[in-house]
Each structure stands twice: as structure tokens, then as C-alpha cells.
Amino acid sequence: MSADITVTARTEEPVPTTDVARAAPAARARRRRGRPAALLTPLGSLGAAIGVWYAASYLLLSPARRFLVPPPQQVLTVSFLDWTHLQPMLQALWLTAQVALVGLLIASVLGVTAAVLMSRARWLERSLYPYAVVLQTVPILAIVPLIGLWFGFGFTSRVVVCVLIALFPMIANTLFGIQSVDRAHHDLFTLQRASHWARLRKLELPAALPSVFTGLRTSSGLSVIGAIVGDMFFKQGEPGIGTLLDVYRSRLQSEDLFAAIILASLFGVAVFAVFTLVARLAVGSWHASADRP
């Protein structure tokens, strides 16, 4: 009997087609109703944050100390609207983005591969998973000097920091997804005498996709943090946004410091949003998360 099989989900009592026909428009209507709230909620929180920012600048600080928290319009005019200030930030952010994306790619490949290997044999999981946990719990700043000695103080070391920070969520989420496949589906593949490769390719990896993308979204944010941390400690070559943050802090350039923080935060949000969109497109409408507005 051929091992080239496809799992088809069946239920003992088929759902009437009329119920399915009613459910689809209802789900679409719920998503349409939820879209305005999904837009208004972030805008409301943004307005509240700006209000707190103004209060901290004008109510909590005296004019002599206002340079510690410059008001929003001052950050806008001094940093964002002045190209001589904005250009080096954008160039540094581009370098940091390259570091973060390369680190995320390497962490994703290593994490998925390690999770697949651990799912194949229990002894591999018992041998490798504790080291993955240790990698997550060791403070990255404690091993930064070693990374610099081993890999230099440039681009490579920054990528290594990103990989170390972003690796564990990929391993943990992918392994969880593979191990959470329904036992009945495994029994069906066993009855069909499917090979381990066919079971992995047609059952376990597709079923683990939601967990894999959850790990990707988590690791994407951590990779941005790792790139900024690497910029601060490995300063050979072109400066990243983390390098500029350290320079602005030492020079008390508060407006540029706030602007660089905002740019780095927006980049992290953009990366997270991109992977959220990719997850919805890849998983499709079959997973429960697709019903959320």
C-alpha cells in the first residue's frame, strides 16, 4: 500500500451544508464588525501615551530639567523633520534591520531543524532541550565578551547575539506543535504504513504551522532586541541604531535619543505585523485564530 497519503478530517456526524452556509457569512460579519474596534483601540492607546508624554514634560519636570523628557513636538521638529539628524538614524536602522533579519533567518532554520530532530527520538529531546533552556536563561550580557573574542566585534557578532536570543522560541513552539498532533491522525498514518518522512511532511509539519508562526512572531521581536544589544557592544564597522542610542545618551541629545527609540520600536512592530500577516496567509482559514477580527 502506498505511503503517499493525505489526511482528511472526518466526523461521525457530518455537519449539514445549510449550517456551514450560515456559519461562513456570520464569521465574515463578525470580522467586519471587529475591524473598527481593532483600529480604534491602538489609536486610543497611542493618544493616551502621547498625553502621558506631554504631562511628564510639562507637569512633572521644571523647564531646566525638561531636556530629560523633551515634548513630542520638539522631538518631531529637531529630529524627524531635520534631515541631518534623521539620515544617520535611518542608515543605522537599515544596518540593524539587516542584522535582525539575518539572525532571525538563522535562528528559524536552526530552531525548526532542532525541533524536528528532537521529535524523532526521545533521547535526543532529553539530551538537547536542557541546553536550549540554558541558552534562554543565561544573561546575554554575561557572554557578550566571549562572543567578541570568538567572532570579532563587527557584523558577525551582532548576528550571533540575535541567534542566541531568538533561537529558543523557535525550538519550543515547533516542538510543541509537532508533539500536539492528534493521535487519531497518527493512527491513520500507521495503518497506511507511512514512512517517517511522509508522516513528518504531510501530517506533523502542516499541523505544527500555527505553533511555528507563533515562535516566529516571538523570535522576530527578540531578534530586533538582539540586534540593538549587539550594536551597543560591537561597534566595529558601520554604526547601528543601538550604537546611536549609546552615543545620544552619552551626549545628552534627548530629542535624537527619543527619535531613535521610536524608530527602533516602529521597526519591531513592523516586523511583528509582517509575520502576523504571513501566518494568516500560510495557515489560512482552517485554524481557530483565523476567526479573530
Residue frames relative to the residue before (quaternion, step in Angstrom):
aa qw qx qy qz dx dy dz
M 1.0000 0.0000 0.0000 0.0000 0.00 0.00 0.00
S 0.4909 -0.6981 0.4370 0.2840 3.57 -0.80 0.98
A 0.3981 -0.7173 0.5243 0.2281 3.57 -1.12 0.75
D 0.5398 0.6182 -0.3989 0.4091 3.58 1.30 -0.11
I 0.2122 0.8030 -0.5114 0.2208 3.54 0.25 1.29
T 0.2321 -0.7411 0.6117 0.1510 3.52 -1.30 0.30
V 0.3869 -0.7209 0.5266 0.2308 3.56 -0.91 0.95
T 0.0796 -0.7709 0.6313 0.0291 3.54 -0.92 0.97
A 0.3589 -0.7456 0.5211 0.2091 3.57 -0.61 1.16
R 0.0137 -0.7968 0.6034 -0.0278 3.57 -0.87 1.02
T 0.1950 -0.7481 0.6207 0.1307 3.52 -1.19 0.48
E 0.6038 -0.5850 0.4004 0.3646 3.53 -1.16 0.57
E 0.7750 0.1934 -0.1135 0.5909 3.58 1.07 -0.69
P 0.3299 -0.7700 0.5049 0.2080 3.63 -0.26 1.17
V 0.4646 -0.6668 0.5106 0.2808 3.52 -1.09 0.82
P 0.4945 -0.6628 0.4627 0.3193 3.62 -0.79 0.91
T 0.5571 -0.6323 0.4269 0.3279 3.55 -1.04 0.82
T 0.5991 0.5631 -0.3716 0.4312 3.60 1.07 -0.56
D 0.6456 0.5074 -0.3260 0.4685 3.59 1.02 -0.77
V 0.6375 0.5167 -0.3276 0.4684 3.58 1.01 -0.79
A 0.6546 0.5220 -0.3129 0.4484 3.57 0.97 -0.88
R 0.6695 0.4757 -0.3069 0.4808 3.59 1.06 -0.69
A 0.6578 0.5520 -0.3237 0.3972 3.59 0.97 -0.81
A 0.6476 0.5482 -0.3377 0.4075 3.60 0.94 -0.84
P 0.6893 0.4443 -0.3162 0.4770 3.68 0.76 -0.81
A 0.6175 0.5454 -0.3542 0.4424 3.58 1.06 -0.68
A 0.6518 0.5049 -0.3210 0.4660 3.59 0.98 -0.81
R 0.6525 0.5037 -0.3211 0.4664 3.58 0.97 -0.81
A 0.6380 0.5214 -0.3309 0.4601 3.59 1.01 -0.75
R 0.6346 0.5219 -0.3361 0.4604 3.60 0.99 -0.77
R 0.6589 0.5033 -0.3189 0.4592 3.57 0.97 -0.82
R 0.6478 0.5106 -0.3299 0.4592 3.60 0.99 -0.78
R 0.6596 0.4997 -0.3177 0.4630 3.59 0.97 -0.79
G 0.6940 0.4979 -0.2836 0.4360 3.56 1.05 -0.69
R 0.5391 0.6588 -0.3997 0.3400 3.59 1.18 -0.41
P 0.6546 0.4886 -0.3552 0.4546 3.69 0.80 -0.73
A 0.6569 0.4964 -0.3213 0.4679 3.58 0.96 -0.80
A 0.6360 0.5315 -0.3325 0.4499 3.59 1.04 -0.74
L 0.6805 0.4568 -0.2894 0.4945 3.61 1.14 -0.53
L 0.6872 0.5010 -0.2930 0.4369 3.57 0.93 -0.88
T 0.6230 0.5677 -0.3551 0.4044 3.59 0.99 -0.72
P 0.6861 0.4437 -0.3163 0.4820 3.67 0.80 -0.79
L 0.6362 0.5240 -0.3420 0.4514 3.61 1.01 -0.74
G 0.6444 0.5180 -0.3232 0.4604 3.56 1.02 -0.75
S 0.6668 0.4843 -0.3050 0.4772 3.58 0.94 -0.83
L 0.6152 0.5338 -0.3474 0.4646 3.60 1.10 -0.67
G 0.6521 0.5061 -0.3153 0.4681 3.58 0.96 -0.84
A 0.6458 0.5123 -0.3243 0.4640 3.58 0.99 -0.78
A 0.6481 0.5182 -0.3225 0.4555 3.60 0.99 -0.82
I 0.6509 0.4984 -0.3201 0.4748 3.59 0.98 -0.79
G 0.6276 0.5355 -0.3332 0.4564 3.57 1.06 -0.73
V 0.6435 0.4997 -0.3162 0.4860 3.59 0.98 -0.81
W 0.6205 0.5473 -0.3324 0.4528 3.57 1.05 -0.81
Y 0.6624 0.4869 -0.3058 0.4802 3.60 0.90 -0.88
A 0.6518 0.5188 -0.3252 0.4475 3.58 0.92 -0.84
A 0.6567 0.5011 -0.3183 0.4651 3.58 0.99 -0.81
S 0.6764 0.5045 -0.3027 0.4430 3.61 1.00 -0.74
Y 0.8143 0.3111 -0.1293 0.4727 3.57 0.81 -1.04
L 0.7463 0.4022 -0.2285 0.4787 3.60 1.06 -0.54
L 0.7521 0.3989 -0.2166 0.4778 3.57 0.95 -0.83
L 0.7631 0.3241 -0.1795 0.5295 3.59 1.12 -0.60
S 0.4443 -0.6597 0.5371 0.2809 3.54 -1.13 0.70
P 0.6753 -0.4980 0.3380 0.4263 3.63 -1.16 0.37
A 0.6502 0.5275 -0.3263 0.4387 3.59 1.05 -0.68
R 0.7523 0.3520 -0.1964 0.5211 3.60 1.15 -0.57
R 0.4056 0.7485 -0.4551 0.2609 3.58 1.24 0.13
F 0.5322 0.6308 -0.4106 0.3877 3.59 1.22 -0.31
L 0.5616 0.6048 -0.3906 0.4077 3.61 1.22 -0.40
V 0.7715 0.0605 -0.0259 0.6328 3.60 1.07 -0.76
P 0.1277 -0.8167 0.5578 0.0745 3.62 0.15 1.19
P 0.5396 -0.6361 0.4300 0.3453 3.63 -0.98 0.72
P 0.6894 -0.5225 0.3086 0.3956 3.59 -1.16 0.54
Q 0.6783 0.4948 -0.3257 0.4348 3.61 0.85 -0.86
Q 0.6189 0.5349 -0.3479 0.4580 3.58 1.13 -0.55
V 0.6296 0.5088 -0.3249 0.4890 3.60 1.05 -0.75
L 0.6471 0.5314 -0.3197 0.4435 3.56 1.00 -0.83
T 0.7379 0.4304 -0.2478 0.4570 3.59 0.77 -0.99
V 0.7064 0.4722 -0.2749 0.4500 3.58 0.91 -0.88
S 0.8114 0.3049 -0.1278 0.4819 3.59 0.85 -0.96
F 0.7664 0.3952 -0.2263 0.4530 3.59 0.62 -1.09
L 0.7488 0.3947 -0.2186 0.4854 3.62 1.00 -0.76
D 0.6369 0.4679 -0.3287 0.5171 3.57 1.28 0.02
W 0.3698 -0.7770 0.4632 0.2120 3.58 -0.33 1.27
T 0.6139 0.5559 -0.3628 0.4271 3.62 1.05 -0.61
H 0.6772 0.4313 -0.2838 0.5242 3.59 1.20 -0.46
L 0.7000 0.4958 -0.2810 0.4303 3.58 0.93 -0.87
Q 0.6242 0.5895 -0.3553 0.3696 3.60 0.93 -0.82
P 0.6903 0.4493 -0.3202 0.4681 3.68 0.74 -0.82
M 0.6100 0.5416 -0.3630 0.4504 3.61 1.09 -0.57
L 0.6716 0.4894 -0.3037 0.4660 3.59 0.91 -0.87
Q 0.6371 0.5118 -0.3313 0.4716 3.60 1.00 -0.75
A 0.6652 0.4888 -0.3015 0.4771 3.58 0.96 -0.84
L 0.6403 0.5202 -0.3274 0.4606 3.59 1.01 -0.76
W 0.6202 0.5410 -0.3427 0.4530 3.60 1.04 -0.70
L 0.6498 0.4938 -0.3170 0.4831 3.60 0.98 -0.79
T 0.6519 0.5057 -0.3140 0.4698 3.59 0.94 -0.84
A 0.6266 0.5341 -0.3358 0.4576 3.58 1.04 -0.75
Q 0.6354 0.5214 -0.3313 0.4633 3.60 0.98 -0.78
V 0.6526 0.5100 -0.3115 0.4657 3.57 0.92 -0.90
A 0.6816 0.4977 -0.2956 0.4476 3.58 0.85 -0.97
L 0.6927 0.4790 -0.2941 0.4518 3.61 0.87 -0.86
V 0.6368 0.5013 -0.3323 0.4825 3.60 1.02 -0.74
G 0.6606 0.5054 -0.3075 0.4622 3.58 0.92 -0.85
L 0.6515 0.5095 -0.3144 0.4660 3.58 1.00 -0.82
L 0.6361 0.5259 -0.3329 0.4560 3.60 0.98 -0.80
I 0.6752 0.4807 -0.2986 0.4732 3.59 0.86 -0.92
A 0.6610 0.5057 -0.3124 0.4580 3.59 0.91 -0.88
S 0.6422 0.5266 -0.3291 0.4495 3.60 1.00 -0.76
V 0.6719 0.4869 -0.3012 0.4699 3.59 0.88 -0.93
L 0.6817 0.4793 -0.2932 0.4686 3.58 0.87 -0.92
G 0.6708 0.5193 -0.3073 0.4313 3.59 0.94 -0.87
V 0.6740 0.4766 -0.2974 0.4798 3.58 0.90 -0.91
T 0.6494 0.5153 -0.3232 0.4563 3.59 0.95 -0.83
A 0.6684 0.4903 -0.3069 0.4676 3.59 0.89 -0.88
A 0.6538 0.5103 -0.3228 0.4560 3.60 0.97 -0.78
V 0.6378 0.5146 -0.3292 0.4691 3.59 0.99 -0.78
L 0.6584 0.5011 -0.3173 0.4634 3.59 0.92 -0.85
M 0.6723 0.4925 -0.3032 0.4621 3.60 0.94 -0.85
S 0.6512 0.5135 -0.3257 0.4540 3.59 1.09 -0.61
R 0.6136 0.5689 -0.3502 0.4209 3.61 1.20 -0.41
A 0.8118 0.0731 -0.0025 0.5793 3.58 1.05 -0.69
R 0.4851 -0.6860 0.4620 0.2840 3.55 -0.85 1.00
W 0.6471 0.5299 -0.3395 0.4303 3.60 0.98 -0.75
L 0.6111 0.5317 -0.3539 0.4677 3.58 1.13 -0.56
E 0.6407 0.5159 -0.3275 0.4648 3.58 0.99 -0.79
R 0.6715 0.4874 -0.3033 0.4686 3.58 0.93 -0.87
S 0.6826 0.4917 -0.2904 0.4560 3.60 1.10 -0.63
L 0.7860 0.3749 -0.1760 0.4590 3.59 0.87 -0.95
Y 0.6310 0.5883 -0.3575 0.3576 3.61 0.93 -0.82
P 0.6275 0.5303 -0.3745 0.4298 3.66 0.90 -0.68
Y 0.6471 0.5086 -0.3296 0.4626 3.60 1.04 -0.70
A 0.6070 0.5347 -0.3537 0.4696 3.57 1.12 -0.60
V 0.6396 0.5115 -0.3200 0.4763 3.58 1.03 -0.77
V 0.6422 0.5163 -0.3227 0.4657 3.58 0.97 -0.85
L 0.6249 0.5457 -0.3299 0.4504 3.58 1.04 -0.82
Q 0.6803 0.4873 -0.2841 0.4680 3.57 1.06 -0.71
T 0.7361 0.4497 -0.2342 0.4485 3.57 1.01 -0.80
V 0.5847 0.5718 -0.3909 0.4225 3.63 1.12 -0.46
P 0.4539 -0.6773 0.4929 0.3038 3.65 -0.75 0.91
I 0.4630 -0.7128 0.4512 0.2719 3.56 -0.69 1.09
L 0.6180 0.5608 -0.3520 0.4239 3.59 1.07 -0.67
A 0.6153 0.5667 -0.3520 0.4199 3.58 1.16 -0.53
I 0.7611 0.3471 -0.2002 0.5102 3.59 1.09 -0.58
V 0.3700 0.7387 -0.4844 0.2875 3.60 1.26 0.13
P 0.6475 0.5045 -0.3575 0.4455 3.68 0.85 -0.72
L 0.6441 0.5147 -0.3283 0.4610 3.60 1.00 -0.77
I 0.6332 0.5253 -0.3345 0.4596 3.58 0.99 -0.83
G 0.6518 0.5153 -0.3137 0.4596 3.58 0.99 -0.79
L 0.6636 0.4970 -0.3104 0.4650 3.60 0.98 -0.79
W 0.7179 0.4631 -0.2556 0.4525 3.58 0.97 -0.84
F 0.8282 0.2376 -0.0774 0.5016 3.58 0.87 -0.95
G 0.5844 -0.5653 0.3906 0.4318 3.59 1.22 0.05
F 0.4962 -0.6729 0.4789 0.2676 3.55 -1.32 -0.09
G 0.5561 0.6132 -0.3839 0.4092 3.56 1.08 0.70
F 0.8606 -0.1258 0.1046 0.4823 3.53 -1.18 -0.75
T 0.6584 0.5377 -0.3238 0.4153 3.59 0.88 -0.94
S 0.6702 0.5000 -0.3092 0.4531 3.58 0.88 -0.86
R 0.6222 0.5312 -0.3422 0.4621 3.59 1.05 -0.69
V 0.6430 0.5078 -0.3197 0.4759 3.57 1.01 -0.80
V 0.6331 0.5361 -0.3375 0.4448 3.60 0.96 -0.82
V 0.6333 0.5212 -0.3355 0.4634 3.60 0.97 -0.80
C 0.6383 0.5223 -0.3253 0.4625 3.60 0.97 -0.84
V 0.6597 0.5116 -0.3135 0.4526 3.59 0.90 -0.92
L 0.6717 0.5080 -0.3089 0.4420 3.58 0.85 -0.91
I 0.6890 0.4724 -0.2845 0.4703 3.58 0.99 -0.79
A 0.7665 0.4100 -0.1976 0.4532 3.59 0.92 -0.91
L 0.5278 0.6895 -0.3986 0.2951 3.62 1.18 -0.29
F 0.6820 0.5415 -0.3201 0.3732 3.59 0.75 -1.00
P 0.6518 0.5030 -0.3606 0.4383 3.69 0.80 -0.73
M 0.6307 0.5270 -0.3436 0.4543 3.61 1.04 -0.65
I 0.6578 0.4970 -0.3113 0.4726 3.58 0.95 -0.85
A 0.7085 0.4861 -0.2802 0.4281 3.56 0.73 -1.08
N 0.7125 0.4548 -0.2753 0.4579 3.61 0.82 -0.93
T 0.6518 0.5027 -0.3293 0.4626 3.60 0.95 -0.76
L 0.6549 0.5025 -0.3158 0.4679 3.59 0.92 -0.85
F 0.6349 0.5204 -0.3309 0.4655 3.58 0.98 -0.79
G 0.6688 0.5082 -0.3096 0.4456 3.58 0.89 -0.87
I 0.6639 0.4969 -0.3091 0.4656 3.59 0.95 -0.85
Q 0.7216 0.4475 -0.2553 0.4624 3.57 0.92 -0.86
S 0.6515 0.5280 -0.3155 0.4441 3.61 1.24 -0.19
V 0.3779 0.7271 -0.4952 0.2886 3.60 1.22 0.20
D 0.5666 -0.6269 0.4213 0.3294 3.55 -0.99 0.90
R 0.5232 -0.6644 0.4445 0.2954 3.56 -0.93 0.96
A 0.6139 0.5596 -0.3565 0.4277 3.59 1.02 -0.68
H 0.6363 0.5140 -0.3305 0.4708 3.59 1.05 -0.69
H 0.6234 0.5192 -0.3372 0.4776 3.57 1.05 -0.73
D 0.6401 0.5275 -0.3278 0.4522 3.59 0.97 -0.81
L 0.6344 0.5281 -0.3344 0.4548 3.58 1.01 -0.75
F 0.6637 0.4831 -0.3072 0.4815 3.59 0.95 -0.83
T 0.6248 0.5299 -0.3432 0.4594 3.58 1.07 -0.68
L 0.6391 0.5210 -0.3249 0.4632 3.58 0.97 -0.81
Q 0.7092 0.4363 -0.2511 0.4936 3.58 1.04 -0.73
R 0.3871 -0.7521 0.4522 0.2829 3.59 1.35 0.08
A 0.1715 0.8086 -0.5366 0.1696 3.53 0.94 0.94
S 0.4951 -0.6440 0.4952 0.3079 3.56 -1.12 0.67
H 0.6583 -0.4973 0.3764 0.4215 3.56 -1.27 0.29
W 0.6399 0.5297 -0.3256 0.4516 3.58 1.03 -0.77
A 0.6636 0.4913 -0.3064 0.4737 3.57 0.96 -0.88
R 0.6340 0.5249 -0.3320 0.4607 3.61 1.00 -0.74
L 0.6742 0.4879 -0.2969 0.4683 3.57 0.96 -0.85
R 0.7274 0.4706 -0.2528 0.4308 3.57 0.82 -1.03
K 0.7948 0.3418 -0.1582 0.4759 3.59 0.91 -0.89
L 0.7633 0.3332 -0.1958 0.5177 3.59 1.17 -0.35
E 0.7893 0.3937 -0.2176 0.4180 3.56 0.40 -1.24
L 0.7013 0.4588 -0.2896 0.4624 3.61 0.80 -0.92
P 0.6549 0.4809 -0.3481 0.4675 3.67 0.87 -0.71
A 0.6692 0.4926 -0.3106 0.4615 3.60 0.97 -0.79
A 0.6907 0.4825 -0.2765 0.4622 3.59 1.15 -0.60
L 0.3976 0.7569 -0.4595 0.2407 3.61 1.24 -0.13
P 0.6571 0.4978 -0.3519 0.4434 3.68 0.79 -0.79
S 0.6672 0.4840 -0.3047 0.4772 3.59 0.98 -0.78
V 0.6191 0.5419 -0.3449 0.4518 3.58 1.02 -0.75
F 0.7014 0.4494 -0.2821 0.4760 3.58 0.89 -0.87
T 0.5652 0.5502 -0.3949 0.4711 3.60 1.15 -0.40
G 0.6530 0.4974 -0.3040 0.4834 3.56 1.00 -0.80
L 0.6331 0.5359 -0.3306 0.4503 3.57 1.03 -0.76
R 0.6619 0.4974 -0.3189 0.4613 3.58 0.91 -0.86
T 0.6558 0.4974 -0.3142 0.4730 3.58 0.99 -0.79
S 0.6948 0.4821 -0.2776 0.4559 3.56 0.87 -0.98
S 0.5919 0.5769 -0.3811 0.4142 3.61 1.06 -0.58
G 0.6705 0.4769 -0.2965 0.4849 3.58 0.95 -0.83
L 0.6583 0.5041 -0.3105 0.4649 3.58 0.98 -0.82
S 0.6254 0.5406 -0.3422 0.4467 3.57 1.07 -0.69
V 0.6215 0.5197 -0.3411 0.4768 3.60 1.04 -0.70
I 0.6430 0.5075 -0.3216 0.4750 3.57 0.98 -0.84
G 0.6584 0.5151 -0.3129 0.4509 3.58 0.95 -0.85
A 0.6365 0.5235 -0.3332 0.4580 3.58 1.02 -0.75
I 0.6626 0.4947 -0.3104 0.4689 3.60 0.97 -0.83
V 0.6384 0.5091 -0.3266 0.4759 3.58 1.00 -0.79
G 0.6513 0.5125 -0.3167 0.4614 3.58 0.97 -0.81
D 0.6083 0.5522 -0.3488 0.4509 3.58 1.05 -0.73
M 0.6792 0.5193 -0.2992 0.4237 3.56 0.92 -0.89
F 0.7761 0.3678 -0.1840 0.4780 3.58 1.04 -0.75
F 0.7530 0.2865 -0.1784 0.5649 3.61 1.12 -0.57
K 0.0131 -0.8789 0.4721 -0.0669 3.53 0.09 1.34
Q 0.4303 0.6702 -0.4954 0.3467 3.59 1.18 0.33
G 0.7441 0.3430 -0.2792 0.5007 3.55 -1.03 0.76
E 0.7723 -0.3229 0.2543 0.4844 3.54 -1.28 -0.40
P 0.4732 -0.6857 0.4647 0.3001 3.61 -0.98 0.76
G 0.3029 -0.7176 0.5969 0.1926 3.53 -1.15 0.72
I 0.7220 -0.4307 0.2996 0.4512 3.54 -1.30 0.02
G 0.6131 0.5454 -0.3486 0.4528 3.59 1.12 -0.58
T 0.6145 0.5376 -0.3394 0.4670 3.57 1.09 -0.70
L 0.6640 0.4911 -0.3061 0.4735 3.57 0.96 -0.86
L 0.6008 0.5535 -0.3669 0.4451 3.59 1.01 -0.69
D 0.6684 0.4898 -0.3011 0.4719 3.58 0.93 -0.86
V 0.6506 0.5108 -0.3190 0.4626 3.60 1.00 -0.80
Y 0.6720 0.4920 -0.3046 0.4621 3.59 0.87 -0.93
R 0.6274 0.5334 -0.3407 0.4537 3.59 1.02 -0.71
S 0.6924 0.4810 -0.2881 0.4540 3.57 0.86 -0.93
R 0.7241 0.4176 -0.2363 0.4954 3.60 1.12 -0.63
L 0.3845 -0.7407 0.4572 0.3073 3.59 1.30 -0.04
Q 0.3250 0.7097 -0.5439 0.3079 3.58 0.98 0.89
S 0.1595 -0.8617 0.4743 0.0837 3.54 0.43 1.27
E 0.6452 0.5265 -0.3375 0.4389 3.58 0.92 -0.84
D 0.6838 0.4637 -0.2856 0.4856 3.59 0.90 -0.91
L 0.6150 0.5488 -0.3505 0.4446 3.58 1.05 -0.69
F 0.6730 0.4743 -0.2947 0.4850 3.59 0.91 -0.89
A 0.6449 0.5233 -0.3271 0.4508 3.59 0.97 -0.79
A 0.6607 0.4972 -0.3108 0.4688 3.59 0.96 -0.82
I 0.6245 0.5248 -0.3369 0.4702 3.59 1.05 -0.73
I 0.6524 0.5115 -0.3139 0.4627 3.59 0.95 -0.87
L 0.6587 0.5041 -0.3165 0.4602 3.61 0.91 -0.87
A 0.6579 0.4990 -0.3155 0.4676 3.59 0.93 -0.84
S 0.6518 0.5118 -0.3150 0.4626 3.59 1.01 -0.80
L 0.6518 0.5098 -0.3151 0.4648 3.58 0.98 -0.84
F 0.6290 0.5226 -0.3383 0.4656 3.58 1.03 -0.70
G 0.6518 0.5082 -0.3172 0.4650 3.59 0.95 -0.81
V 0.6474 0.5036 -0.3158 0.4770 3.58 0.99 -0.81
A 0.6474 0.5239 -0.3229 0.4496 3.59 0.97 -0.83
V 0.6502 0.5042 -0.3233 0.4674 3.60 0.93 -0.84
F 0.6501 0.5085 -0.3176 0.4668 3.58 0.94 -0.86
A 0.6645 0.5061 -0.3099 0.4542 3.60 0.93 -0.87
V 0.6328 0.5320 -0.3391 0.4489 3.59 0.99 -0.77
F 0.7041 0.4475 -0.2814 0.4741 3.59 0.85 -0.87
T 0.5819 0.5471 -0.3774 0.4686 3.58 1.15 -0.44
L 0.6572 0.4952 -0.3022 0.4812 3.57 0.98 -0.84
V 0.6492 0.5077 -0.3193 0.4678 3.59 0.93 -0.85
A 0.6324 0.5323 -0.3356 0.4518 3.58 1.00 -0.75
R 0.6660 0.4924 -0.3128 0.4649 3.59 0.93 -0.82
L 0.6646 0.4925 -0.3103 0.4684 3.57 1.00 -0.75
A 0.6970 0.4791 -0.2818 0.4530 3.59 0.97 -0.81
V 0.7040 0.4496 -0.2693 0.4792 3.56 0.92 -0.89
G 0.3061 -0.7743 0.5049 0.2275 3.57 1.06 -0.70
S 0.7148 -0.4698 0.3364 0.3939 3.53 -1.28 -0.40
W 0.5218 0.6757 -0.4104 0.3205 3.61 1.21 -0.03
H 0.6771 0.4752 -0.3016 0.4741 3.60 1.19 -0.42
A 0.6340 -0.5799 0.3600 0.3635 3.56 -1.13 0.69
S 0.6140 0.5775 -0.3573 0.4024 3.61 1.07 -0.64
A 0.5832 0.5970 -0.3790 0.3998 3.58 1.18 -0.41
D 0.6207 0.5575 -0.3420 0.4324 3.60 1.19 -0.38
R 0.5548 0.6094 -0.4027 0.3982 3.60 1.23 -0.23
P 0.5190 -0.6470 0.4535 0.3262 3.59 -1.00 0.73
